[in-house]
Amino acid sequence: MLFEYVHAALRQAKYEILPDDGSYYGEIPECKGVYANTETLESCREELREVLEEWILFRIHKNLPLPVIDQISLQIKEVA
């Protein structure tokens, strides 16, 4: 389920070339604070994936909700 969630989120990513330095900027609008800025599109995609994974783990660690993406809902369940 986590793998599918990450891939669904990455499909929502928006990329642009910044006019001031020609670097690539990518973000996932549904995941506030998940963005990357690098010199190539490929490295931007890779960095964005890494940032997303860390963002998910942080939110799970802090017991914060995750947005539903493409009808995929990750919910934190307490273990008894």
PDB file of N, CA, C and O in Angstrom, chain B, residues numbered from 101:
ATOM      1  N   MET B 101       0.817  -1.196   0.000  1.00  0.00           N
ATOM      2  CA  MET B 101       0.000   0.000   0.000  1.00  0.00           C
ATOM      3  C   MET B 101       0.865   1.266   0.000  1.00  0.00           C
ATOM      4  O   MET B 101       0.544   2.233  -0.691  1.00  0.00           O
ATOM      5  N   LEU B 102       1.947   1.267   0.761  1.00  0.00           N
ATOM      6  CA  LEU B 102       2.827   2.436   0.823  1.00  0.00           C
ATOM      7  C   LEU B 102       3.446   2.711  -0.549  1.00  0.00           C
ATOM      8  O   LEU B 102       3.526   3.861  -0.981  1.00  0.00           O
ATOM      9  N   PHE B 103       3.877   1.663  -1.219  1.00  0.00           N
ATOM     10  CA  PHE B 103       4.470   1.787  -2.549  1.00  0.00           C
ATOM     11  C   PHE B 103       3.487   2.443  -3.518  1.00  0.00           C
ATOM     12  O   PHE B 103       3.864   3.334  -4.280  1.00  0.00           O
ATOM     13  N   GLU B 104       2.239   2.006  -3.489  1.00  0.00           N
ATOM     14  CA  GLU B 104       1.207   2.559  -4.361  1.00  0.00           C
ATOM     15  C   GLU B 104       0.935   4.021  -4.018  1.00  0.00           C
ATOM     16  O   GLU B 104       0.716   4.843  -4.907  1.00  0.00           O
ATOM     17  N   TYR B 105       0.952   4.340  -2.726  1.00  0.00           N
ATOM     18  CA  TYR B 105       0.709   5.713  -2.280  1.00  0.00           C
ATOM     19  C   TYR B 105       1.814   6.639  -2.804  1.00  0.00           C
ATOM     20  O   TYR B 105       1.526   7.717  -3.325  1.00  0.00           O
ATOM     21  N   VAL B 106       3.057   6.225  -2.668  1.00  0.00           N
ATOM     22  CA  VAL B 106       4.182   7.034  -3.141  1.00  0.00           C
ATOM     23  C   VAL B 106       4.073   7.256  -4.645  1.00  0.00           C
ATOM     24  O   VAL B 106       4.240   8.382  -5.113  1.00  0.00           O
ATOM     25  N   HIS B 107       3.798   6.217  -5.398  1.00  0.00           N
ATOM     26  CA  HIS B 107       3.686   6.353  -6.851  1.00  0.00           C
ATOM     27  C   HIS B 107       2.500   7.222  -7.250  1.00  0.00           C
ATOM     28  O   HIS B 107       2.602   8.002  -8.197  1.00  0.00           O
ATOM     29  N   ALA B 108       1.397   7.103  -6.557  1.00  0.00           N
ATOM     30  CA  ALA B 108       0.237   7.949  -6.841  1.00  0.00           C
ATOM     31  C   ALA B 108       0.571   9.410  -6.564  1.00  0.00           C
ATOM     32  O   ALA B 108       0.200  10.291  -7.340  1.00  0.00           O
ATOM     33  N   ALA B 109       1.263   9.668  -5.472  1.00  0.00           N
ATOM     34  CA  ALA B 109       1.642  11.043  -5.136  1.00  0.00           C
ATOM     35  C   ALA B 109       2.602  11.602  -6.185  1.00  0.00           C
ATOM     36  O   ALA B 109       2.469  12.757  -6.591  1.00  0.00           O
ATOM     37  N   LEU B 110       3.560  10.801  -6.622  1.00  0.00           N
ATOM     38  CA  LEU B 110       4.520  11.269  -7.625  1.00  0.00           C
ATOM     39  C   LEU B 110       3.847  11.554  -8.966  1.00  0.00           C
ATOM     40  O   LEU B 110       4.312  12.405  -9.723  1.00  0.00           O
ATOM     41  N   ARG B 111       2.768  10.856  -9.261  1.00  0.00           N
ATOM     42  CA  ARG B 111       2.018  11.147 -10.493  1.00  0.00           C
ATOM     43  C   ARG B 111       1.343  12.513 -10.414  1.00  0.00           C
ATOM     44  O   ARG B 111       1.018  13.094 -11.449  1.00  0.00           O
ATOM     45  N   GLN B 112       1.127  13.035  -9.208  1.00  0.00           N
ATOM     46  CA  GLN B 112       0.513  14.347  -9.017  1.00  0.00           C
ATOM     47  C   GLN B 112       1.538  15.485  -9.069  1.00  0.00           C
ATOM     48  O   GLN B 112       1.164  16.657  -9.022  1.00  0.00           O
ATOM     49  N   ALA B 113       2.814  15.147  -9.166  1.00  0.00           N
ATOM     50  CA  ALA B 113       3.882  16.147  -9.119  1.00  0.00           C
ATOM     51  C   ALA B 113       3.778  17.117 -10.293  1.00  0.00           C
ATOM     52  O   ALA B 113       3.390  16.755 -11.404  1.00  0.00           O
ATOM     53  N   LYS B 114       4.139  18.357  -9.998  1.00  0.00           N
ATOM     54  CA  LYS B 114       4.201  19.420 -11.003  1.00  0.00           C
ATOM     55  C   LYS B 114       5.648  19.887 -11.084  1.00  0.00           C
ATOM     56  O   LYS B 114       6.303  20.092 -10.062  1.00  0.00           O
ATOM     57  N   TYR B 115       6.139  20.052 -12.306  1.00  0.00           N
ATOM     58  CA  TYR B 115       7.522  20.451 -12.522  1.00  0.00           C
ATOM     59  C   TYR B 115       7.567  21.713 -13.374  1.00  0.00           C
ATOM     60  O   TYR B 115       6.698  21.954 -14.212  1.00  0.00           O
ATOM     61  N   GLU B 116       8.609  22.512 -13.133  1.00  0.00           N
ATOM     62  CA  GLU B 116       8.826  23.678 -13.970  1.00  0.00           C
ATOM     63  C   GLU B 116      10.320  23.995 -14.005  1.00  0.00           C
ATOM     64  O   GLU B 116      11.076  23.621 -13.108  1.00  0.00           O
ATOM     65  N   ILE B 117      10.720  24.690 -15.055  1.00  0.00           N
ATOM     66  CA  ILE B 117      12.092  25.173 -15.157  1.00  0.00           C
ATOM     67  C   ILE B 117      12.089  26.610 -14.660  1.00  0.00           C
ATOM     68  O   ILE B 117      11.336  27.445 -15.160  1.00  0.00           O
ATOM     69  N   LEU B 118      12.927  26.896 -13.682  1.00  0.00           N
ATOM     70  CA  LEU B 118      12.975  28.237 -13.119  1.00  0.00           C
ATOM     71  C   LEU B 118      13.740  29.168 -14.057  1.00  0.00           C
ATOM     72  O   LEU B 118      14.845  28.846 -14.495  1.00  0.00           O
ATOM     73  N   PRO B 119      13.149  30.319 -14.363  1.00  0.00           N
ATOM     74  CA  PRO B 119      13.760  31.214 -15.353  1.00  0.00           C
ATOM     75  C   PRO B 119      15.066  31.870 -14.894  1.00  0.00           C
ATOM     76  O   PRO B 119      15.906  32.214 -15.726  1.00  0.00           O
ATOM     77  N   ASP B 120      15.244  32.045 -13.599  1.00  0.00           N
ATOM     78  CA  ASP B 120      16.429  32.760 -13.132  1.00  0.00           C
ATOM     79  C   ASP B 120      17.725  31.959 -13.291  1.00  0.00           C
ATOM     80  O   ASP B 120      18.768  32.532 -13.606  1.00  0.00           O
ATOM     81  N   ASP B 121      17.669  30.636 -13.078  1.00  0.00           N
ATOM     82  CA  ASP B 121      18.901  29.848 -13.186  1.00  0.00           C
ATOM     83  C   ASP B 121      18.757  28.585 -14.037  1.00  0.00           C
ATOM     84  O   ASP B 121      19.728  27.847 -14.203  1.00  0.00           O
ATOM     85  N   GLY B 122      17.572  28.326 -14.573  1.00  0.00           N
ATOM     86  CA  GLY B 122      17.365  27.163 -15.431  1.00  0.00           C
ATOM     87  C   GLY B 122      17.278  25.847 -14.700  1.00  0.00           C
ATOM     88  O   GLY B 122      17.265  24.790 -15.332  1.00  0.00           O
ATOM     89  N   SER B 123      17.217  25.886 -13.362  1.00  0.00           N
ATOM     90  CA  SER B 123      17.096  24.645 -12.593  1.00  0.00           C
ATOM     91  C   SER B 123      15.651  24.159 -12.628  1.00  0.00           C
ATOM     92  O   SER B 123      14.736  24.888 -13.011  1.00  0.00           O
ATOM     93  N   TYR B 124      15.475  22.917 -12.221  1.00  0.00           N
ATOM     94  CA  TYR B 124      14.151  22.301 -12.202  1.00  0.00           C
ATOM     95  C   TYR B 124      13.573  22.342 -10.795  1.00  0.00           C
ATOM     96  O   TYR B 124      14.252  22.042  -9.813  1.00  0.00           O
ATOM     97  N   TYR B 125      12.317  22.717 -10.724  1.00  0.00           N
ATOM     98  CA  TYR B 125      11.585  22.764  -9.453  1.00  0.00           C
ATOM     99  C   TYR B 125      10.412  21.809  -9.577  1.00  0.00           C
ATOM    100  O   TYR B 125       9.682  21.840 -10.568  1.00  0.00           O
ATOM    101  N   GLY B 126      10.231  20.962  -8.577  1.00  0.00           N
ATOM    102  CA  GLY B 126       9.098  20.041  -8.566  1.00  0.00           C
ATOM    103  C   GLY B 126       8.425  20.062  -7.214  1.00  0.00           C
ATOM    104  O   GLY B 126       9.081  20.228  -6.186  1.00  0.00           O
ATOM    105  N   GLU B 127       7.118  19.895  -7.215  1.00  0.00           N
ATOM    106  CA  GLU B 127       6.368  19.841  -5.963  1.00  0.00           C
ATOM    107  C   GLU B 127       5.169  18.926  -6.121  1.00  0.00           C
ATOM    108  O   GLU B 127       4.715  18.651  -7.232  1.00  0.00           O
ATOM    109  N   ILE B 128       4.662  18.460  -4.983  1.00  0.00           N
ATOM    110  CA  ILE B 128       3.437  17.673  -4.958  1.00  0.00           C
ATOM    111  C   ILE B 128       2.438  18.515  -4.173  1.00  0.00           C
ATOM    112  O   ILE B 128       2.496  18.549  -2.944  1.00  0.00           O
ATOM    113  N   PRO B 129       1.518  19.197  -4.864  1.00  0.00           N
ATOM    114  CA  PRO B 129       0.622  20.143  -4.205  1.00  0.00           C
ATOM    115  C   PRO B 129      -0.194  19.545  -3.060  1.00  0.00           C
ATOM    116  O   PRO B 129      -0.472  20.236  -2.080  1.00  0.00           O
ATOM    117  N   GLU B 130      -0.579  18.283  -3.165  1.00  0.00           N
ATOM    118  CA  GLU B 130      -1.388  17.649  -2.127  1.00  0.00           C
ATOM    119  C   GLU B 130      -0.594  17.409  -0.836  1.00  0.00           C
ATOM    120  O   GLU B 130      -1.181  17.220   0.229  1.00  0.00           O
ATOM    121  N   CYS B 131       0.716  17.417  -0.935  1.00  0.00           N
ATOM    122  CA  CYS B 131       1.596  17.140   0.204  1.00  0.00           C
ATOM    123  C   CYS B 131       2.362  18.415   0.537  1.00  0.00           C
ATOM    124  O   CYS B 131       3.454  18.650   0.019  1.00  0.00           O
ATOM    125  N   LYS B 132       1.789  19.216   1.388  1.00  0.00           N
ATOM    126  CA  LYS B 132       2.362  20.525   1.719  1.00  0.00           C
ATOM    127  C   LYS B 132       3.802  20.393   2.215  1.00  0.00           C
ATOM    128  O   LYS B 132       4.091  19.631   3.138  1.00  0.00           O
ATOM    129  N   GLY B 133       4.694  21.151   1.583  1.00  0.00           N
ATOM    130  CA  GLY B 133       6.094  21.146   1.971  1.00  0.00           C
ATOM    131  C   GLY B 133       6.949  20.146   1.233  1.00  0.00           C
ATOM    132  O   GLY B 133       8.153  20.073   1.479  1.00  0.00           O
ATOM    133  N   VAL B 134       6.362  19.367   0.330  1.00  0.00           N
ATOM    134  CA  VAL B 134       7.141  18.386  -0.429  1.00  0.00           C
ATOM    135  C   VAL B 134       7.531  19.024  -1.767  1.00  0.00           C
ATOM    136  O   VAL B 134       6.713  19.169  -2.676  1.00  0.00           O
ATOM    137  N   TYR B 135       8.817  19.399  -1.850  1.00  0.00           N
ATOM    138  CA  TYR B 135       9.321  20.013  -3.075  1.00  0.00           C
ATOM    139  C   TYR B 135      10.801  19.710  -3.238  1.00  0.00           C
ATOM    140  O   TYR B 135      11.476  19.301  -2.292  1.00  0.00           O
ATOM    141  N   ALA B 136      11.295  19.917  -4.454  1.00  0.00           N
ATOM    142  CA  ALA B 136      12.712  19.695  -4.756  1.00  0.00           C
ATOM    143  C   ALA B 136      13.138  20.711  -5.798  1.00  0.00           C
ATOM    144  O   ALA B 136      12.317  21.198  -6.576  1.00  0.00           O
ATOM    145  N   ASN B 137      14.422  21.030  -5.811  1.00  0.00           N
ATOM    146  CA  ASN B 137      14.984  21.963  -6.774  1.00  0.00           C
ATOM    147  C   ASN B 137      16.399  21.497  -7.096  1.00  0.00           C
ATOM    148  O   ASN B 137      17.282  21.549  -6.241  1.00  0.00           O
ATOM    149  N   THR B 138      16.615  21.039  -8.334  1.00  0.00           N
ATOM    150  CA  THR B 138      17.931  20.548  -8.740  1.00  0.00           C
ATOM    151  C   THR B 138      18.217  20.972 -10.179  1.00  0.00           C
ATOM    152  O   THR B 138      17.411  21.656 -10.809  1.00  0.00           O
ATOM    153  N   GLU B 139      19.375  20.556 -10.687  1.00  0.00           N
ATOM    154  CA  GLU B 139      19.808  21.009 -12.004  1.00  0.00           C
ATOM    155  C   GLU B 139      19.235  20.226 -13.176  1.00  0.00           C
ATOM    156  O   GLU B 139      19.200  20.740 -14.294  1.00  0.00           O
ATOM    157  N   THR B 140      18.780  18.981 -12.947  1.00  0.00           N
ATOM    158  CA  THR B 140      18.209  18.202 -14.044  1.00  0.00           C
ATOM    159  C   THR B 140      16.824  17.684 -13.633  1.00  0.00           C
ATOM    160  O   THR B 140      16.516  17.553 -12.449  1.00  0.00           O
ATOM    161  N   LEU B 141      16.009  17.399 -14.638  1.00  0.00           N
ATOM    162  CA  LEU B 141      14.679  16.884 -14.359  1.00  0.00           C
ATOM    163  C   LEU B 141      14.748  15.527 -13.658  1.00  0.00           C
ATOM    164  O   LEU B 141      13.990  15.266 -12.723  1.00  0.00           O
ATOM    165  N   GLU B 142      15.654  14.670 -14.113  1.00  0.00           N
ATOM    166  CA  GLU B 142      15.790  13.343 -13.506  1.00  0.00           C
ATOM    167  C   GLU B 142      16.177  13.434 -12.034  1.00  0.00           C
ATOM    168  O   GLU B 142      15.599  12.740 -11.198  1.00  0.00           O
ATOM    169  N   SER B 143      17.147  14.282 -11.712  1.00  0.00           N
ATOM    170  CA  SER B 143      17.555  14.423 -10.311  1.00  0.00           C
ATOM    171  C   SER B 143      16.462  15.099  -9.488  1.00  0.00           C
ATOM    172  O   SER B 143      16.331  14.823  -8.295  1.00  0.00           O
ATOM    173  N   CYS B 144      15.685  15.970 -10.098  1.00  0.00           N
ATOM    174  CA  CYS B 144      14.570  16.600  -9.397  1.00  0.00           C
ATOM    175  C   CYS B 144      13.517  15.552  -9.032  1.00  0.00           C
ATOM    176  O   CYS B 144      12.992  15.554  -7.918  1.00  0.00           O
ATOM    177  N   ARG B 145      13.217  14.673  -9.957  1.00  0.00           N
ATOM    178  CA  ARG B 145      12.251  13.599  -9.676  1.00  0.00           C
ATOM    179  C   ARG B 145      12.735  12.696  -8.547  1.00  0.00           C
ATOM    180  O   ARG B 145      11.962  12.325  -7.664  1.00  0.00           O
ATOM    181  N   GLU B 146      14.025  12.344  -8.582  1.00  0.00           N
ATOM    182  CA  GLU B 146      14.589  11.468  -7.548  1.00  0.00           C
ATOM    183  C   GLU B 146      14.571  12.159  -6.183  1.00  0.00           C
ATOM    184  O   GLU B 146      14.185  11.556  -5.182  1.00  0.00           O
ATOM    185  N   GLU B 147      14.987  13.415  -6.147  1.00  0.00           N
ATOM    186  CA  GLU B 147      14.987  14.141  -4.877  1.00  0.00           C
ATOM    187  C   GLU B 147      13.560  14.325  -4.345  1.00  0.00           C
ATOM    188  O   GLU B 147      13.327  14.238  -3.140  1.00  0.00           O
ATOM    189  N   LEU B 148      12.621  14.575  -5.240  1.00  0.00           N
ATOM    190  CA  LEU B 148      11.229  14.725  -4.830  1.00  0.00           C
ATOM    191  C   LEU B 148      10.709  13.431  -4.208  1.00  0.00           C
ATOM    192  O   LEU B 148       9.980  13.471  -3.216  1.00  0.00           O
ATOM    193  N   ARG B 149      11.075  12.293  -4.779  1.00  0.00           N
ATOM    194  CA  ARG B 149      10.668  11.003  -4.210  1.00  0.00           C
ATOM    195  C   ARG B 149      11.251  10.830  -2.808  1.00  0.00           C
ATOM    196  O   ARG B 149      10.551  10.398  -1.892  1.00  0.00           O
ATOM    197  N   GLU B 150      12.524  11.165  -2.641  1.00  0.00           N
ATOM    198  CA  GLU B 150      13.162  11.047  -1.328  1.00  0.00           C
ATOM    199  C   GLU B 150      12.503  11.969  -0.296  1.00  0.00           C
ATOM    200  O   GLU B 150      12.251  11.562   0.838  1.00  0.00           O
ATOM    201  N   VAL B 151      12.230  13.197  -0.695  1.00  0.00           N
ATOM    202  CA  VAL B 151      11.567  14.148   0.209  1.00  0.00           C
ATOM    203  C   VAL B 151      10.182  13.627   0.584  1.00  0.00           C
ATOM    204  O   VAL B 151       9.781  13.713   1.745  1.00  0.00           O
ATOM    205  N   LEU B 152       9.454  13.091  -0.388  1.00  0.00           N
ATOM    206  CA  LEU B 152       8.127  12.541  -0.124  1.00  0.00           C
ATOM    207  C   LEU B 152       8.201  11.398   0.888  1.00  0.00           C
ATOM    208  O   LEU B 152       7.413  11.358   1.833  1.00  0.00           O
ATOM    209  N   GLU B 153       9.134  10.475   0.697  1.00  0.00           N
ATOM    210  CA  GLU B 153       9.262   9.347   1.624  1.00  0.00           C
ATOM    211  C   GLU B 153       9.566   9.829   3.041  1.00  0.00           C
ATOM    212  O   GLU B 153       8.978   9.335   4.004  1.00  0.00           O
ATOM    213  N   GLU B 154      10.480  10.790   3.172  1.00  0.00           N
ATOM    214  CA  GLU B 154      10.793  11.331   4.496  1.00  0.00           C
ATOM    215  C   GLU B 154       9.599  12.051   5.108  1.00  0.00           C
ATOM    216  O   GLU B 154       9.355  11.946   6.310  1.00  0.00           O
ATOM    217  N   TRP B 155       8.859  12.780   4.285  1.00  0.00           N
ATOM    218  CA  TRP B 155       7.660  13.500   4.729  1.00  0.00           C
ATOM    219  C   TRP B 155       6.615  12.513   5.260  1.00  0.00           C
ATOM    220  O   TRP B 155       6.006  12.755   6.301  1.00  0.00           O
ATOM    221  N   ILE B 156       6.409  11.406   4.548  1.00  0.00           N
ATOM    222  CA  ILE B 156       5.455  10.383   4.986  1.00  0.00           C
ATOM    223  C   ILE B 156       5.890   9.795   6.327  1.00  0.00           C
ATOM    224  O   ILE B 156       5.082   9.682   7.250  1.00  0.00           O
ATOM    225  N   LEU B 157       7.164   9.421   6.435  1.00  0.00           N
ATOM    226  CA  LEU B 157       7.664   8.834   7.687  1.00  0.00           C
ATOM    227  C   LEU B 157       7.556   9.817   8.852  1.00  0.00           C
ATOM    228  O   LEU B 157       7.207   9.421   9.965  1.00  0.00           O
ATOM    229  N   PHE B 158       7.851  11.080   8.609  1.00  0.00           N
ATOM    230  CA  PHE B 158       7.732  12.098   9.653  1.00  0.00           C
ATOM    231  C   PHE B 158       6.287  12.212  10.124  1.00  0.00           C
ATOM    232  O   PHE B 158       6.024  12.249  11.326  1.00  0.00           O
ATOM    233  N   ARG B 159       5.357  12.268   9.186  1.00  0.00           N
ATOM    234  CA  ARG B 159       3.939  12.415   9.550  1.00  0.00           C
ATOM    235  C   ARG B 159       3.441  11.188  10.299  1.00  0.00           C
ATOM    236  O   ARG B 159       2.632  11.309  11.219  1.00  0.00           O
ATOM    237  N   ILE B 160       3.911  10.017   9.917  1.00  0.00           N
ATOM    238  CA  ILE B 160       3.533   8.805  10.643  1.00  0.00           C
ATOM    239  C   ILE B 160       4.107   8.851  12.051  1.00  0.00           C
ATOM    240  O   ILE B 160       3.413   8.543  13.020  1.00  0.00           O
ATOM    241  N   HIS B 161       5.379   9.237  12.163  1.00  0.00           N
ATOM    242  CA  HIS B 161       6.038   9.315  13.470  1.00  0.00           C
ATOM    243  C   HIS B 161       5.313  10.292  14.402  1.00  0.00           C
ATOM    244  O   HIS B 161       5.185  10.033  15.599  1.00  0.00           O
ATOM    245  N   LYS B 162       4.846  11.400  13.858  1.00  0.00           N
ATOM    246  CA  LYS B 162       4.164  12.423  14.660  1.00  0.00           C
ATOM    247  C   LYS B 162       2.646  12.194  14.741  1.00  0.00           C
ATOM    248  O   LYS B 162       1.913  13.008  15.304  1.00  0.00           O
ATOM    249  N   ASN B 163       2.199  11.087  14.176  1.00  0.00           N
ATOM    250  CA  ASN B 163       0.772  10.735  14.186  1.00  0.00           C
ATOM    251  C   ASN B 163      -0.082  11.825  13.524  1.00  0.00           C
ATOM    252  O   ASN B 163      -1.157  12.170  14.016  1.00  0.00           O
ATOM    253  N   LEU B 164       0.408  12.354  12.413  1.00  0.00           N
ATOM    254  CA  LEU B 164      -0.298  13.380  11.655  1.00  0.00           C
ATOM    255  C   LEU B 164      -1.001  12.729  10.471  1.00  0.00           C
ATOM    256  O   LEU B 164      -0.512  11.738   9.929  1.00  0.00           O
ATOM    257  N   PRO B 165      -2.131  13.269  10.069  1.00  0.00           N
ATOM    258  CA  PRO B 165      -2.857  12.669   8.940  1.00  0.00           C
ATOM    259  C   PRO B 165      -2.104  12.852   7.626  1.00  0.00           C
ATOM    260  O   PRO B 165      -1.336  13.798   7.448  1.00  0.00           O
ATOM    261  N   LEU B 166      -2.347  11.932   6.729  1.00  0.00           N
ATOM    262  CA  LEU B 166      -1.808  11.992   5.371  1.00  0.00           C
ATOM    263  C   LEU B 166      -2.970  12.223   4.414  1.00  0.00           C
ATOM    264  O   LEU B 166      -4.053  11.676   4.620  1.00  0.00           O
ATOM    265  N   PRO B 167      -2.763  13.024   3.374  1.00  0.00           N
ATOM    266  CA  PRO B 167      -3.853  13.267   2.431  1.00  0.00           C
ATOM    267  C   PRO B 167      -4.198  12.010   1.632  1.00  0.00           C
ATOM    268  O   PRO B 167      -3.332  11.178   1.359  1.00  0.00           O
ATOM    269  N   VAL B 168      -5.445  11.888   1.269  1.00  0.00           N
ATOM    270  CA  VAL B 168      -5.877  10.812   0.374  1.00  0.00           C
ATOM    271  C   VAL B 168      -5.424  11.201  -1.029  1.00  0.00           C
ATOM    272  O   VAL B 168      -5.695  12.311  -1.488  1.00  0.00           O
ATOM    273  N   ILE B 169      -4.744  10.298  -1.699  1.00  0.00           N
ATOM    274  CA  ILE B 169      -4.250  10.555  -3.050  1.00  0.00           C
ATOM    275  C   ILE B 169      -4.716   9.434  -3.953  1.00  0.00           C
ATOM    276  O   ILE B 169      -4.465   8.260  -3.685  1.00  0.00           O
ATOM    277  N   ASP B 170      -5.400   9.806  -5.034  1.00  0.00           N
ATOM    278  CA  ASP B 170      -5.947   8.821  -5.981  1.00  0.00           C
ATOM    279  C   ASP B 170      -6.732   7.729  -5.251  1.00  0.00           C
ATOM    280  O   ASP B 170      -6.609   6.547  -5.570  1.00  0.00           O
ATOM    281  N   GLN B 171      -7.519   8.129  -4.292  1.00  0.00           N
ATOM    282  CA  GLN B 171      -8.368   7.243  -3.493  1.00  0.00           C
ATOM    283  C   GLN B 171      -7.571   6.271  -2.632  1.00  0.00           C
ATOM    284  O   GLN B 171      -8.110   5.267  -2.167  1.00  0.00           O
ATOM    285  N   ILE B 172      -6.286   6.565  -2.417  1.00  0.00           N
ATOM    286  CA  ILE B 172      -5.463   5.747  -1.525  1.00  0.00           C
ATOM    287  C   ILE B 172      -5.340   6.493  -0.214  1.00  0.00           C
ATOM    288  O   ILE B 172      -4.877   7.633  -0.174  1.00  0.00           O
ATOM    289  N   SER B 173      -5.755   5.847   0.844  1.00  0.00           N
ATOM    290  CA  SER B 173      -5.725   6.462   2.161  1.00  0.00           C
ATOM    291  C   SER B 173      -4.809   5.649   3.074  1.00  0.00           C
ATOM    292  O   SER B 173      -5.047   4.468   3.324  1.00  0.00           O
ATOM    293  N   LEU B 174      -3.757   6.306   3.566  1.00  0.00           N
ATOM    294  CA  LEU B 174      -2.893   5.671   4.552  1.00  0.00           C
ATOM    295  C   LEU B 174      -3.332   6.167   5.913  1.00  0.00           C
ATOM    296  O   LEU B 174      -3.326   7.369   6.179  1.00  0.00           O
ATOM    297  N   GLN B 175      -3.710   5.243   6.770  1.00  0.00           N
ATOM    298  CA  GLN B 175      -4.151   5.626   8.100  1.00  0.00           C
ATOM    299  C   GLN B 175      -3.269   4.949   9.129  1.00  0.00           C
ATOM    300  O   GLN B 175      -2.870   3.795   8.976  1.00  0.00           O
ATOM    301  N   ILE B 176      -2.977   5.699  10.183  1.00  0.00           N
ATOM    302  CA  ILE B 176      -2.143   5.189  11.263  1.00  0.00           C
ATOM    303  C   ILE B 176      -3.038   4.466  12.251  1.00  0.00           C
ATOM    304  O   ILE B 176      -3.997   5.038  12.770  1.00  0.00           O
ATOM    305  N   LYS B 177      -2.726   3.226  12.504  1.00  0.00           N
ATOM    306  CA  LYS B 177      -3.509   2.432  13.455  1.00  0.00           C
ATOM    307  C   LYS B 177      -2.646   2.130  14.658  1.00  0.00           C
ATOM    308  O   LYS B 177      -1.479   1.762  14.526  1.00  0.00           O
ATOM    309  N   GLU B 178      -3.221   2.287  15.813  1.00  0.00           N
ATOM    310  CA  GLU B 178      -2.494   1.980  17.032  1.00  0.00           C
ATOM    311  C   GLU B 178      -2.442   0.473  17.228  1.00  0.00           C
ATOM    312  O   GLU B 178      -3.418  -0.244  17.005  1.00  0.00           O
ATOM    313  N   VAL B 179      -1.279   0.021  17.648  1.00  0.00           N
ATOM    314  CA  VAL B 179      -1.084  -1.406  17.937  1.00  0.00           C
ATOM    315  C   VAL B 179      -1.321  -1.615  19.419  1.00  0.00           C
ATOM    316  O   VAL B 179      -0.743  -0.925  20.260  1.00  0.00           O
ATOM    317  N   ALA B 180      -2.173  -2.572  19.727  1.00  0.00           N
ATOM    318  CA  ALA B 180      -2.501  -2.831  21.134  1.00  0.00           C
ATOM    319  C   ALA B 180      -1.458  -3.693  21.792  1.00  0.00           C
ATOM    320  O   ALA B 180      -1.576  -4.009  22.976  1.00  0.00           O
TER     321      ALA B 180
END
